[in-house]
Amino acid sequence: MFAKTYSAQLRGLSPELVCVETDISKGLHSFNMIGLPDKATEEARGRINAAIKNSGFKPPIRGNRKITMALAPANLQKSGSHFDVALTLSYLKANKDLTFNEKNKVFLGELSLDGSIKKVNGVLLLTKMAKELGFEEIYVPEENTREAGLIKNIKIFGLKNLKSLINHLDTKPKKDTTNANRIFLTPIQETKINTTQQNFEVDFSDVKGQEEIKRALIIAAAGGHNIAMTGTPGVGKSMLAKAFNGILPPLSFDEIIETSGIHSAAGIIDRKLVTHRPFRSPHHTSSYVSLIGGGNDPKPGEVSLAHKGVLFLDEFPEFDRRVIESLRQPLEEKSIIIARSKGVYKFPANFILVTAMNPCPCGYKNSKHKNCTCSPVEQIRYHKKISGPIIDRIDIWTEVPEVKHELLLIKNKAQETSSIVKEKVISARNIQSERFKNHPIKTNAEMNPKELLQFAPLTKDLQDILNKAAGQLGLSARAYHRVIKLARTIADLDSKQNIEAGHILEALQYRSKNRS
């Protein structure tokens, strides 16, 4: 007796279809699972046995029967508990307890011993794959239905327990009832996305003073540029970073799918989808793996969870040197590649890096209120934690000054709110969308040298200004190009078609002599 069903799993962020096959034959009792299952997958035998028994059917572990379950393709490592429901249905069908057509259906879910069905990770990406492969129906745990409902043109059924699923699927005539009394599951409705204004913790107008820093943050948001803020403790660096997230443009539908898929794979989506740009702020004691991603079964790290949003690293030099240096690839390539013995995993990491740091270890260098207690050697050692390659990849370096106490309690109605600033940012982003409509990039910060020549040409006079400044500041080739990208964004904010001298000069001021 033979039967098969379909399930799926994630390998990194790559969904893979898995065919579940069951064969039952006479012989000494055995219950084997083949196809490179990991421990969690292999332990499904115990979950299946108890769930089937508690759902009113005879369990597999009984009698003189040889049960073989295969997960195909056989050369692919299987991991996790996604396959429990598919394995159970495959067994019941092979044992003639259940009859249904499996050809257009995919089953996901982990079984409890009582037959109830628990949530699993990565359902959004797996549902998208099932639709693309032509499957018409997908059965997912009830807790996963909201994320699965983002995918259109495929029927999605939410599962509470194994018994209700069997009643829905079984086409085998019953002795004690008719097909008219069968229970049918209802496909869930398409998930509606609420992209209305989010209530952010800090509004731009809440920050008193700091107009020059606000200008730098607006430029960073408009062009997708990385920004670093340096200042004494308590001047508002963290507050500015939190306000920054509120001026970014809303996510498009495709970006919502993409970001929600990453968070689903990481297992951090509950009942709320990622409908606004992520803001990730890991502590400076975070490990390399937690920031970059990886592990025995590689999962996305903070750089990927911040995809299409903001990665805020407070106390930047306090991060481990290896962690800081690991940012080189994602800042340049907008993705991270992790190589393991199991294979190579690629995770997206297109985020805006926002960092905050003190001017010295004690934090009070150049302070008007307190004296610095750091020796010159300590200051040099502190700044050397940020290497030249990392400095090169940050477009904007700003000094956050101390605010006069008299300004802190003044209500200034003239200050722009986040919603007003966001409109300026969106206007600049719309200009870029039109500019890059036939290119894979979306922001000025993503331009390569070839695209710079096409979309940010400089007149001879502007080239002379930039070349002279580059020589004086000792700019690297990368920093040179980043100045042009920044100038292009400043021109977009001014609604100028061409880059002007003022835009170049403003872009240059965000790089100092020792930060090039």
C-alpha positions as CSV (number, residue, x, y, z in Angstrom):
1,M,0.0,0.0,0.0
2,F,1.5,3.3,-1.1
3,A,0.5,7.0,-0.9
4,K,2.1,10.4,-1.2
5,T,1.4,14.0,-0.2
6,Y,3.2,17.3,-0.6
7,S,4.8,19.6,2.0
8,A,7.6,22.2,1.9
9,Q,10.5,23.6,3.9
10,L,12.8,26.6,4.0
11,R,16.5,26.4,3.3
12,G,17.7,29.8,4.5
13,L,15.1,31.9,2.7
14,S,14.8,29.5,-0.3
15,P,11.5,27.5,-0.2
16,E,11.7,23.8,-1.3
17,L,8.9,21.5,-2.2
18,V,9.1,18.1,-0.4
19,C,7.2,15.0,-1.6
20,V,6.1,12.8,1.4
21,E,5.8,9.1,0.4
22,T,4.6,6.2,2.6
23,D,4.7,2.5,1.9
24,I,3.1,-0.1,4.2
25,S,3.9,-3.8,3.7
26,K,3.7,-7.0,5.7
27,G,6.7,-8.1,7.8
28,L,8.3,-7.6,11.2
29,H,7.2,-4.4,12.7
30,S,9.3,-1.3,11.9
31,F,8.6,2.4,11.4
32,N,11.4,4.0,9.4
33,M,11.8,7.5,8.0
34,I,14.3,8.1,5.2
35,G,15.4,11.1,3.1
36,L,18.0,12.8,5.4
37,P,15.6,13.9,8.2
38,D,17.1,15.8,11.1
39,K,16.2,15.1,14.7
40,A,13.1,17.3,14.8
41,T,11.8,15.7,11.6
42,E,12.6,12.1,12.7
43,E,10.8,12.6,16.0
44,A,7.6,13.2,14.0
45,R,7.1,9.4,14.3
46,G,6.1,9.8,17.9
47,R,3.9,12.8,17.3
48,I,2.2,11.1,14.4
49,N,1.5,8.0,16.4
50,A,-0.1,9.8,19.3
51,A,-2.0,12.3,17.1
52,I,-3.6,9.6,15.0
53,K,-4.6,7.6,18.0
54,N,-6.1,10.6,19.7
55,S,-8.0,11.6,16.5
56,G,-9.9,8.3,16.5
57,F,-7.8,6.1,14.2
58,K,-5.6,3.1,14.8
59,P,-1.9,4.2,15.3
60,P,0.9,3.2,13.1
61,I,3.0,1.5,15.8
62,R,1.1,-1.8,16.0
63,G,1.0,-5.3,14.4
64,N,3.4,-7.0,12.0
65,R,3.8,-4.2,9.5
66,K,6.8,-2.5,7.9
67,I,6.2,1.2,7.5
68,T,8.6,3.3,5.4
69,M,8.2,7.0,5.0
70,A,10.4,8.8,2.5
71,L,11.0,12.5,2.1
72,A,12.0,13.4,-1.5
73,P,14.3,14.5,-3.0
74,A,16.4,12.1,-1.0
75,N,19.6,14.1,-1.3
76,L,18.1,17.2,0.4
77,Q,18.5,17.7,4.1
78,K,15.1,17.9,5.8
79,S,14.8,19.9,8.9
80,G,12.0,21.1,11.2
81,S,8.4,20.0,11.9
82,H,6.8,21.4,8.8
83,F,6.1,17.9,7.5
84,D,4.0,16.4,10.4
85,V,0.6,17.0,8.8
86,A,1.7,15.8,5.4
87,L,3.4,12.7,6.9
88,T,0.2,11.8,8.8
89,L,-2.1,12.2,5.8
90,S,0.3,10.1,3.7
91,Y,0.2,7.3,6.3
92,L,-3.6,7.4,6.6
93,K,-4.0,7.3,2.9
94,A,-1.6,4.4,2.5
95,N,-3.5,2.5,5.3
96,K,-6.8,3.1,3.5
97,D,-8.2,5.1,6.3
98,L,-8.5,8.2,4.1
99,T,-9.1,8.9,0.5
100,F,-8.5,12.2,-1.2
101,N,-6.7,13.7,-4.3
102,E,-3.3,15.0,-3.2
103,K,-2.1,16.4,-6.6
104,N,-3.0,20.1,-6.1
105,K,-2.5,20.4,-2.3
106,V,0.3,21.3,0.0
107,F,0.2,20.6,3.8
108,L,2.2,22.4,6.5
109,G,2.0,22.2,10.3
110,E,3.4,20.6,13.4
111,L,1.3,18.1,15.3
112,S,0.6,18.1,19.0
113,L,0.1,14.7,20.7
114,D,-3.7,15.4,21.0
115,G,-4.0,16.1,17.3
116,S,-4.1,19.9,17.4
117,I,-1.9,21.7,14.8
118,K,0.8,24.2,15.8
119,K,2.3,27.1,13.9
120,V,5.5,26.8,11.9
121,N,8.0,29.3,10.5
122,G,8.3,30.5,6.9
123,V,4.7,30.0,5.9
124,L,4.5,33.2,3.8
125,L,7.4,32.2,1.6
126,L,6.2,28.6,1.3
127,T,2.7,29.7,0.3
128,K,4.2,31.9,-2.4
129,M,6.2,29.0,-3.7
130,A,3.2,26.7,-3.8
131,K,1.3,29.3,-5.8
132,E,4.2,29.7,-8.3
133,L,4.4,25.9,-8.7
134,G,0.8,25.7,-9.7
135,F,-0.8,24.2,-6.5
136,E,-4.4,25.3,-6.0
137,E,-4.7,24.7,-2.2
138,I,-2.4,25.0,0.8
139,Y,-3.3,23.9,4.3
140,V,-1.5,25.8,7.1
141,P,-1.9,26.1,10.9
142,E,-4.6,28.6,11.9
143,E,-2.0,30.9,13.6
144,N,-0.2,31.2,10.2
145,T,-3.3,32.1,8.1
146,R,-2.7,35.9,8.3
147,E,0.7,35.8,6.7
148,A,-0.4,33.1,4.2
149,G,-3.4,35.3,3.2
150,L,-1.0,37.9,1.6
151,I,-0.6,35.5,-1.4
152,K,-3.4,35.8,-3.9
153,N,-4.8,33.2,-6.3
154,I,-4.4,30.2,-4.1
155,K,-6.9,28.7,-1.7
156,I,-5.7,28.8,1.9
157,F,-7.2,26.7,4.7
158,G,-6.5,27.3,8.4
159,L,-6.1,24.1,10.5
160,K,-7.0,23.7,14.1
161,N,-6.7,20.0,14.5
162,L,-6.1,16.8,12.5
163,K,-9.7,15.5,12.9
164,S,-11.3,18.5,11.2
165,L,-8.8,18.2,8.4
166,I,-9.6,14.6,7.8
167,N,-13.3,15.3,7.8
168,H,-12.7,17.9,5.2
169,L,-10.5,15.9,2.9
170,D,-12.0,12.4,3.1
171,T,-14.0,11.3,0.1
172,K,-14.4,7.7,1.4
173,P,-18.0,6.8,2.1
174,K,-18.9,6.4,5.8
175,K,-21.1,3.7,7.3
176,D,-22.7,5.9,9.9
177,T,-23.1,9.2,8.0
178,T,-23.5,10.6,4.5
179,N,-21.3,12.9,2.6
180,A,-23.9,15.6,3.1
181,N,-23.0,15.7,6.8
182,R,-19.3,16.1,6.2
183,I,-17.5,19.1,7.7
184,F,-15.8,21.3,5.1
185,L,-13.1,23.9,6.0
186,T,-13.7,27.3,4.5
187,P,-10.9,29.1,2.6
188,I,-9.6,32.1,4.5
189,Q,-10.2,35.6,3.1
190,E,-7.3,37.6,1.6
191,T,-5.4,39.5,4.2
192,K,-6.0,43.2,4.1
193,I,-2.9,45.3,4.8
194,N,-3.2,48.4,7.0
195,T,-0.5,50.9,5.9
196,T,-2.0,53.9,7.6
197,Q,0.2,56.2,9.6
198,Q,2.1,54.4,12.3
199,N,2.4,56.0,15.8
200,F,6.1,56.3,16.2
201,E,7.7,56.6,19.6
202,V,9.4,59.9,18.7
203,D,8.2,62.6,16.3
204,F,10.7,64.8,14.5
205,S,9.1,67.8,16.2
206,D,9.9,66.3,19.6
207,V,13.6,66.9,19.1
208,K,14.6,70.4,20.2
209,G,17.1,72.3,18.2
210,Q,19.6,70.1,16.2
211,E,18.4,71.6,12.8
212,E,21.7,70.7,11.1
213,I,21.4,67.1,12.2
214,K,17.8,66.9,11.1
215,R,18.8,68.1,7.7
216,A,21.4,65.3,7.5
217,L,18.8,62.8,8.5
218,I,16.4,64.0,5.8
219,I,19.1,63.6,3.2
220,A,19.9,60.1,4.4
221,A,16.2,59.1,4.3
222,A,15.7,60.6,0.9
223,G,18.5,58.8,-0.8
224,G,18.9,55.7,1.4
225,H,22.3,56.8,2.7
226,N,24.1,55.5,5.8
227,I,24.7,58.1,8.6
228,A,26.8,58.3,11.7
229,M,26.2,60.6,14.6
230,T,28.9,61.6,17.1
231,G,28.2,63.5,20.3
232,T,28.4,63.6,24.1
233,P,26.0,61.5,26.1
234,G,22.5,62.8,26.4
235,V,22.5,65.1,23.4
236,G,19.7,63.2,21.6
237,K,21.5,60.7,19.2
238,S,19.2,57.8,20.1
239,M,16.1,60.1,20.0
240,L,17.1,61.3,16.5
241,A,17.6,57.7,15.3
242,K,14.1,56.8,16.5
243,A,12.6,59.8,14.9
244,F,14.4,58.9,11.6
245,N,12.3,55.8,11.1
246,G,9.2,58.0,11.1
247,I,10.2,60.0,8.1
248,L,10.9,57.0,5.8
249,P,8.5,56.4,2.9
250,P,5.9,53.6,3.4
251,L,6.6,50.0,2.1
252,S,5.2,49.0,-1.2
253,F,3.1,45.8,-1.4
254,D,6.1,43.8,-2.8
255,E,8.3,45.1,-0.1
256,I,5.8,44.1,2.6
257,I,5.8,40.5,1.1
258,E,9.6,40.5,1.1
259,T,10.2,41.8,4.6
260,S,7.3,39.8,6.1
261,G,8.8,36.7,4.4
262,I,12.2,37.3,6.1
263,H,10.5,37.8,9.5
264,S,8.4,34.7,9.0
265,A,11.4,32.6,8.2
266,A,13.1,33.9,11.4
267,G,10.0,32.9,13.4
268,I,9.3,36.4,14.8
269,I,5.9,37.1,13.1
270,D,3.1,36.6,15.5
271,R,-0.3,37.9,14.3
272,K,1.1,41.2,13.0
273,L,2.7,41.5,9.5
274,V,5.6,43.8,8.7
275,T,3.6,46.7,7.2
276,H,6.1,49.4,8.1
277,R,9.8,49.7,7.7
278,P,11.7,47.6,10.2
279,F,13.7,49.4,12.9
280,R,16.3,47.0,14.4
281,S,18.4,48.2,17.3
282,P,20.6,45.3,18.6
283,H,22.6,45.8,21.8
284,H,26.3,46.4,21.5
285,T,27.0,43.0,23.2
286,S,25.3,41.2,20.3
287,S,27.2,38.3,18.8
288,Y,28.4,37.9,15.2
289,V,25.8,35.3,14.4
290,S,22.9,37.3,15.9
291,L,23.9,40.4,13.8
292,I,24.9,38.7,10.5
293,G,22.9,35.5,10.6
294,G,24.0,31.8,10.5
295,G,24.0,29.0,13.0
296,N,23.8,25.2,12.4
297,D,20.5,25.7,10.5
298,P,21.2,29.2,9.1
299,K,18.7,31.9,10.0
300,P,18.5,35.6,9.1
301,G,20.4,38.0,11.5
302,E,19.7,41.6,12.4
303,V,21.1,42.9,9.1
304,S,18.4,40.9,7.2
305,L,15.6,41.6,9.7
306,A,16.4,45.3,9.0
307,H,16.0,44.8,5.2
308,K,14.1,47.7,3.7
309,G,14.4,49.5,7.0
310,V,16.9,50.8,9.5
311,L,19.7,49.1,11.4
312,F,20.5,51.3,14.4
313,L,23.8,50.6,16.2
314,D,24.1,52.6,19.3
315,E,27.5,52.9,21.0
316,F,29.0,51.8,17.7
317,P,32.6,51.4,18.8
318,E,31.5,49.2,21.7
319,F,30.5,46.4,19.3
320,D,33.0,43.6,18.9
321,R,35.5,44.4,16.2
322,R,34.6,41.2,14.3
323,V,30.9,42.3,14.3
324,I,31.7,45.8,13.0
325,E,33.9,44.4,10.2
326,S,31.3,41.9,9.2
327,L,29.1,44.9,8.0
328,R,31.4,45.4,5.0
329,Q,29.7,43.0,2.7
330,P,26.0,43.9,3.4
331,L,26.8,47.6,3.2
332,E,28.3,47.2,-0.2
333,E,26.4,44.3,-1.7
334,K,23.1,44.8,0.0
335,S,23.1,41.1,0.9
336,I,25.0,38.6,3.1
337,I,26.3,35.2,1.9
338,I,26.9,32.5,4.5
339,A,28.8,29.4,3.6
340,R,28.2,26.2,5.6
341,S,29.0,22.5,5.0
342,K,25.3,22.1,4.1
343,G,25.5,24.7,1.4
344,V,25.6,28.4,0.7
345,Y,22.9,30.7,2.0
346,K,22.1,34.2,0.7
347,F,20.1,36.6,2.8
348,P,19.0,40.1,1.7
349,A,20.4,43.0,3.7
350,N,19.4,46.3,2.0
351,F,19.1,48.6,5.0
352,I,20.0,52.1,6.1
353,L,22.8,52.0,8.7
354,V,22.4,54.6,11.5
355,T,25.1,54.7,14.1
356,A,25.6,56.7,17.3
357,M,28.9,57.0,19.2
358,N,30.6,59.2,21.7
359,P,33.6,61.3,20.8
360,C,35.8,59.4,23.2
361,P,35.6,56.6,25.8
362,C,34.3,58.8,28.6
363,G,32.1,60.7,26.2
364,Y,33.0,64.3,27.1
365,K,35.6,65.4,24.7
366,N,34.9,69.0,23.6
367,S,32.0,69.1,26.1
368,K,31.0,72.5,27.5
369,H,29.8,71.0,30.7
370,K,32.2,68.3,31.7
371,N,35.9,67.7,31.3
372,C,37.2,64.7,29.3
373,T,39.2,62.2,31.4
374,C,40.6,60.1,28.5
375,S,44.3,60.0,27.6
376,P,45.3,60.6,24.0
377,V,46.2,56.9,23.7
378,E,42.7,55.9,24.9
379,Q,41.1,58.2,22.4
380,I,43.2,56.8,19.5
381,R,42.4,53.2,20.5
382,Y,38.7,54.1,20.7
383,H,38.5,55.6,17.2
384,K,40.6,52.8,15.7
385,K,37.7,50.4,16.4
386,I,36.1,51.8,13.4
387,S,38.2,50.9,10.4
388,G,38.7,52.8,7.2
389,P,36.6,50.4,5.1
390,I,33.7,50.9,7.4
391,I,34.1,54.7,7.5
392,D,34.2,54.7,3.7
393,R,30.8,53.0,3.5
394,I,29.1,55.6,5.7
395,D,28.0,58.5,3.5
396,I,27.2,61.1,6.2
397,W,29.2,61.9,9.4
398,T,27.7,64.4,11.7
399,E,28.6,66.0,15.0
400,V,25.6,66.3,17.3
401,P,26.1,69.5,19.5
402,E,24.9,69.9,23.1
403,V,21.5,71.6,23.3
404,K,21.0,74.7,25.5
405,H,18.9,73.9,28.5
406,E,16.6,76.8,27.8
407,L,15.4,75.2,24.6
408,L,14.3,71.9,26.1
409,L,10.9,72.9,27.5
410,I,10.0,75.4,24.9
411,K,7.0,74.5,22.6
412,N,8.0,75.6,19.1
413,K,5.0,75.3,16.8
414,A,7.2,76.2,13.8
415,Q,9.1,72.9,14.0
416,E,8.2,70.4,11.3
417,T,6.5,67.1,12.3
418,S,7.5,63.7,11.0
419,S,4.5,63.6,8.6
420,I,5.6,66.9,7.0
421,V,9.2,65.8,6.6
422,K,8.1,62.5,5.2
423,E,6.3,64.2,2.4
424,K,9.6,65.8,1.3
425,V,11.3,62.5,1.5
426,I,8.6,60.7,-0.5
427,S,8.8,63.5,-3.2
428,A,12.6,62.9,-3.5
429,R,12.1,59.1,-3.6
430,N,9.4,59.6,-6.4
431,I,12.0,61.4,-8.5
432,Q,14.4,58.5,-8.0
433,S,11.7,55.9,-8.8
434,E,11.1,57.6,-12.1
435,R,14.9,57.9,-12.8
436,F,15.5,54.2,-12.1
437,K,12.3,52.8,-13.5
438,N,14.2,50.7,-16.0
439,H,16.9,49.7,-13.5
440,P,16.9,47.2,-10.6
441,I,17.9,49.9,-8.1
442,K,15.5,52.3,-6.3
443,T,17.6,54.9,-4.5
444,N,20.6,57.1,-5.2
445,A,22.7,55.3,-2.6
446,E,22.5,52.1,-4.7
447,M,24.1,53.5,-7.9
448,N,27.3,51.9,-9.2
449,P,30.0,53.9,-11.0
450,K,28.5,53.3,-14.4
451,E,25.0,54.5,-13.3
452,L,26.7,57.6,-11.7
453,L,28.0,58.7,-15.1
454,Q,24.5,58.3,-16.5
455,F,22.3,59.7,-13.8
456,A,24.6,62.1,-11.9
457,P,26.8,63.8,-14.5
458,L,29.0,66.7,-13.4
459,T,30.0,69.7,-15.4
460,K,33.7,70.5,-15.9
461,D,33.5,73.2,-13.2
462,L,31.9,70.8,-10.7
463,Q,34.5,68.1,-11.5
464,D,37.2,70.7,-10.7
465,I,35.6,71.6,-7.3
466,L,35.2,67.9,-6.4
467,N,38.7,66.9,-7.5
468,K,40.3,69.7,-5.5
469,A,38.3,68.8,-2.4
470,A,39.0,65.1,-2.8
471,G,42.7,65.8,-2.9
472,Q,42.6,67.9,0.2
473,L,40.5,65.4,2.1
474,G,42.3,62.4,0.8
475,L,39.1,60.7,-0.4
476,S,39.2,57.1,-1.6
477,A,37.6,56.2,-4.9
478,R,34.6,54.8,-3.0
479,A,34.2,57.9,-0.9
480,Y,34.5,60.1,-4.0
481,H,31.6,58.3,-5.6
482,R,29.6,58.5,-2.4
483,V,29.9,62.3,-2.4
484,I,28.4,62.4,-5.9
485,K,25.5,60.1,-4.8
486,L,24.9,62.4,-1.8
487,A,24.9,65.5,-4.0
488,R,22.4,63.8,-6.4
489,T,20.1,63.3,-3.4
490,I,20.5,66.9,-2.2
491,A,19.6,68.0,-5.7
492,D,16.5,65.8,-5.7
493,L,15.4,67.4,-2.4
494,D,15.7,70.8,-4.1
495,S,13.8,69.5,-7.1
496,K,16.8,70.3,-9.3
497,Q,17.4,68.3,-12.5
498,N,21.1,68.8,-12.4
499,I,23.7,68.8,-9.6
500,E,24.9,72.2,-8.7
501,A,28.0,73.5,-6.9
502,G,26.0,74.0,-3.7
503,H,25.0,70.4,-3.7
504,I,28.6,69.2,-4.1
505,L,29.8,71.5,-1.3
506,E,27.1,70.4,1.1
507,A,27.8,66.7,0.4
508,L,31.5,67.3,1.0
509,Q,30.9,68.9,4.4
510,Y,29.6,65.5,5.6
511,R,33.1,64.0,5.2
512,S,35.9,65.3,7.4
513,K,39.6,65.0,6.8
514,N,40.0,61.9,9.1
515,R,36.8,60.3,7.9
516,S,37.4,59.7,4.2
